[in-house]
Amino acid sequence: MKLELQLFAVPFRKVSKTRGRKRRTHYKISENATVTCPKCGAAVRGHRVCANCGTYKGKEVVKEKEVAE
């Protein structure tokens, strides 16, 4: 009778909380990138309609009355 054993990679020692947290210090969330609206100059996230004037790529997408509500 032959046993088939599978060996897995196992850490030699337990990684302490501090060591694990030190390794993860570079996993940070980045700030949202903003650009200025060419029409009104407000800060807008990229590839989105301006909440101030309702334009996108120089064209009016949302009318000003709808934006004010």
C-alpha distances in whole Angstrom, upper triangle without the diagonal:
4,7,10,13,16,19,22,26,27,31,31,34,35,38,41,44,46,44,43,46,48,45,47,50,51,49,53,54,57,61,62,64,67,70,74,75,78,80,80,78,76,72,70,66,66,65,67,70,73,73,77,78,76,75,72,73,77,77,78,75,76,79,81,82,78,77,79,78
4,7,10,13,16,19,22,24,27,28,31,33,35,39,41,43,41,40,43,45,42,43,47,47,46,50,51,54,58,59,61,64,67,71,72,74,77,77,75,73,69,67,63,62,62,64,67,70,70,74,75,73,73,70,70,74,74,75,72,73,77,78,79,75,74,77,76
4,6,10,12,16,19,21,24,25,28,29,32,35,37,40,38,36,40,41,39,40,44,44,43,46,48,51,54,55,57,61,64,67,69,71,74,74,72,70,66,64,60,59,59,61,64,67,67,71,72,70,70,67,67,71,71,72,69,70,74,75,76,72,71,73,72
4,7,10,13,17,18,22,23,26,27,30,33,35,38,36,34,38,39,36,37,41,41,40,43,45,48,51,52,54,58,60,64,65,68,70,71,69,66,63,60,57,56,56,57,61,63,64,67,69,67,66,63,64,67,68,69,66,67,70,72,73,69,68,70,69
4,6,10,13,15,18,19,22,24,26,30,32,34,32,30,34,35,33,34,38,38,37,40,42,45,48,50,52,55,58,62,63,66,68,68,66,64,60,58,54,54,54,56,59,61,62,65,67,65,64,61,62,66,66,67,64,65,69,70,71,67,66,68,67
4,6,10,12,16,17,20,22,24,27,29,32,29,27,31,32,30,31,34,34,33,37,38,41,45,46,48,51,54,58,60,62,65,65,63,60,57,55,51,50,50,52,55,58,58,62,63,61,61,58,58,62,62,63,61,62,65,66,68,64,63,65,64
4,7,9,12,14,17,18,20,24,26,29,26,25,28,29,27,28,32,32,31,35,37,39,43,44,46,50,53,57,58,61,64,64,61,59,55,53,50,49,50,51,55,57,57,61,63,60,60,57,57,61,62,63,60,61,65,66,67,64,62,64,63
4,6,10,12,15,16,18,21,23,25,23,21,25,26,23,24,28,28,27,31,33,36,39,41,43,46,49,53,55,57,60,60,58,55,52,50,46,46,46,48,51,53,54,57,59,57,57,54,54,58,59,59,57,58,61,62,64,60,58,61,60
4,7,9,12,13,15,18,21,22,20,18,22,23,20,21,25,25,25,28,31,33,37,39,41,44,47,51,53,56,58,58,56,53,50,48,44,44,45,46,50,52,52,56,58,56,55,52,53,56,57,58,56,57,60,61,63,59,57,60,59
4,6,9,10,12,15,18,20,17,16,20,21,19,20,24,25,24,28,30,33,37,39,41,44,48,51,53,56,59,58,56,53,50,48,45,44,45,47,51,52,53,56,58,56,56,53,54,57,58,59,57,57,61,61,63,59,57,59,59
4,6,7,8,12,15,17,14,13,17,18,16,18,21,22,22,26,28,31,35,37,39,43,46,50,52,55,58,57,54,52,48,47,43,44,45,46,50,51,52,55,57,55,55,53,53,57,58,59,56,57,60,61,62,59,57,59,58
4,7,9,12,16,17,15,15,19,19,18,20,23,24,25,28,31,34,38,40,42,46,49,53,55,58,61,60,57,55,51,50,47,47,48,50,53,54,55,58,60,59,58,56,56,60,61,62,60,60,64,64,65,62,60,62,61
4,6,9,13,14,12,12,16,17,16,18,21,23,23,27,30,33,36,39,41,45,48,52,54,57,60,59,56,54,50,49,45,46,48,49,52,53,54,56,59,58,58,55,56,59,60,61,59,59,63,63,64,61,59,60,60
4,6,9,11,10,10,13,15,14,16,19,21,21,24,27,31,34,36,39,43,46,49,52,55,57,56,54,51,47,46,43,44,45,46,50,51,51,54,56,55,55,53,54,57,58,59,57,57,60,60,61,58,56,57,57
4,7,8,6,6,10,11,11,13,15,18,18,21,24,27,30,33,36,39,42,46,48,51,54,53,50,48,44,43,40,41,42,44,47,48,48,50,53,52,52,50,51,54,55,56,54,54,57,57,58,55,53,54,54
4,5,5,6,9,10,11,13,15,18,18,21,24,27,30,33,35,39,42,45,48,51,54,52,50,47,43,43,40,41,43,44,47,47,47,50,53,52,52,50,51,54,56,56,54,54,57,57,58,55,52,54,53
4,6,5,6,9,10,11,12,16,16,18,21,24,27,30,33,36,39,43,45,48,51,49,47,44,40,40,37,38,40,41,44,44,44,46,49,49,49,47,48,51,53,53,51,51,54,53,54,52,49,50,50
4,5,5,6,9,10,11,14,15,17,20,23,26,29,32,35,38,41,44,47,50,48,45,43,39,39,36,37,40,41,44,44,44,46,49,48,49,47,48,51,52,53,51,51,54,53,54,52,49,50,50
4,5,5,6,9,10,13,14,17,20,23,26,29,32,35,38,42,45,47,50,49,46,43,40,39,36,37,40,41,44,44,44,47,50,49,49,47,48,51,52,53,51,51,54,54,55,53,50,51,51
4,5,5,6,9,12,12,15,18,21,24,27,29,33,36,40,42,45,48,47,44,41,38,37,34,35,37,38,41,42,42,44,47,46,46,44,45,48,50,50,48,48,52,51,53,50,47,49,48
4,5,5,6,10,10,12,15,18,21,24,27,30,34,37,40,43,45,44,41,38,35,34,31,33,35,36,39,39,39,42,44,44,44,42,43,46,47,48,46,46,49,49,50,47,45,46,46
4,5,5,8,10,12,16,19,22,25,27,30,34,37,40,43,45,44,41,39,35,35,32,33,35,36,40,40,40,42,45,45,45,43,43,46,48,48,47,47,50,50,51,49,46,47,47
4,6,7,9,12,15,18,21,24,26,30,33,36,39,42,45,44,41,38,35,34,31,32,34,35,39,39,40,42,44,44,43,41,42,45,47,47,46,46,49,49,51,48,45,47,47
4,5,5,8,12,15,18,21,23,27,30,33,36,39,42,41,38,35,32,31,28,29,31,32,35,36,36,39,41,40,40,38,39,42,43,44,42,43,46,46,47,45,42,43,43
4,6,7,11,13,16,19,21,25,28,31,34,37,40,39,36,33,30,29,27,27,30,31,34,34,35,37,40,39,39,37,38,41,43,43,42,42,45,44,46,44,41,42,42
4,6,9,11,14,17,19,23,26,29,32,35,37,37,34,31,28,27,24,25,27,29,32,32,33,35,38,37,37,35,35,38,40,41,39,40,43,43,45,42,39,41,41
4,7,9,13,16,18,21,25,28,31,34,36,35,33,30,27,26,22,23,25,27,30,31,31,34,36,35,35,33,33,36,38,39,37,38,41,41,42,40,37,39,39
4,6,10,12,15,18,22,25,28,31,33,32,29,27,23,22,20,21,23,24,27,27,28,30,33,32,32,30,31,34,36,36,35,35,38,37,39,37,34,35,36
4,7,9,12,15,19,22,25,28,30,29,26,24,20,19,16,17,20,20,24,24,24,27,29,28,29,27,28,31,32,32,31,31,34,34,36,33,30,32,32
4,6,9,12,15,19,21,24,27,26,23,21,17,16,13,15,17,18,22,22,22,24,27,26,26,24,25,28,30,30,29,29,32,32,34,32,28,30,31
4,6,9,13,16,18,22,24,23,20,17,14,13,11,13,16,16,19,19,19,21,24,23,23,22,23,25,27,28,27,27,29,29,31,29,25,27,28
4,6,10,13,15,19,21,20,17,15,11,10,7,9,12,13,15,15,16,18,20,20,20,18,19,22,24,24,23,23,26,25,28,25,22,24,25
4,7,10,13,16,19,18,15,13,10,9,6,7,11,12,15,14,16,17,19,19,18,17,17,19,22,22,22,22,25,25,27,26,22,24,26
4,7,9,12,15,14,11,10,6,5,4,6,10,10,12,11,13,14,16,16,15,14,15,17,19,19,19,20,22,22,24,23,20,21,23
4,7,9,12,12,9,8,6,5,6,6,10,10,12,10,13,13,14,15,13,12,12,14,16,17,18,19,21,20,24,23,19,21,24
4,6,9,8,5,5,5,6,8,9,12,11,12,9,12,11,12,13,12,12,12,12,15,16,17,18,19,18,22,21,18,19,22
4,5,6,5,5,6,6,9,10,11,10,9,7,10,9,9,10,8,9,9,9,12,12,14,14,16,15,19,18,15,17,20
4,6,6,8,10,10,13,12,13,13,12,10,13,12,10,12,9,9,9,7,11,12,14,16,17,16,20,20,17,19,22
4,6,8,11,11,15,15,15,14,12,9,12,10,8,10,8,10,10,7,10,10,13,14,14,13,17,17,15,17,20
4,6,9,10,14,15,16,14,12,9,10,7,7,10,9,12,13,11,13,12,14,14,14,12,16,17,14,15,18
4,7,9,12,13,15,14,13,10,11,9,10,12,11,13,13,12,15,15,17,17,18,16,19,19,16,17,20
4,6,10,12,14,12,11,8,8,7,9,11,11,12,14,14,16,15,16,16,17,15,18,18,14,15,18
4,7,9,12,11,11,8,9,9,11,13,13,13,14,15,17,17,17,17,19,17,20,19,16,17,19
4,6,9,7,8,6,8,9,11,11,11,10,12,13,15,15,15,15,17,16,19,18,14,16,18
4,7,6,8,8,10,12,14,13,13,11,13,15,16,17,16,16,19,19,21,20,16,19,20
4,6,9,9,12,14,15,14,12,10,10,13,15,16,15,17,20,20,23,21,18,21,23
4,7,9,12,15,15,13,11,8,8,12,13,14,13,15,18,19,22,20,17,21,22
4,6,9,12,12,10,9,7,9,12,12,12,11,12,15,16,18,16,14,17,18
4,6,9,9,6,6,5,8,10,10,9,7,8,11,12,15,13,10,14,15
4,5,6,5,6,7,10,10,11,10,9,9,11,11,14,12,9,12,14
4,6,6,8,10,13,14,13,11,11,9,11,10,12,10,7,9,11
4,6,8,11,14,13,13,11,12,10,11,8,11,11,7,8,11
4,6,9,12,11,10,8,9,8,8,6,10,10,7,9,12
4,7,10,10,9,6,6,5,6,6,10,9,6,10,12
4,7,6,5,4,5,7,9,9,13,12,10,13,16
4,5,5,6,6,9,12,13,16,15,13,16,19
4,6,8,9,12,15,16,19,18,17,20,22
4,7,9,12,13,14,18,18,16,19,22
4,6,9,11,12,16,15,15,18,20
4,6,7,9,12,12,11,14,17
4,7,9,12,10,10,14,15
4,6,8,7,7,10,12
4,6,6,7,9,11
4,5,5,6,9
4,5,5,7
4,6,6
4,6
4
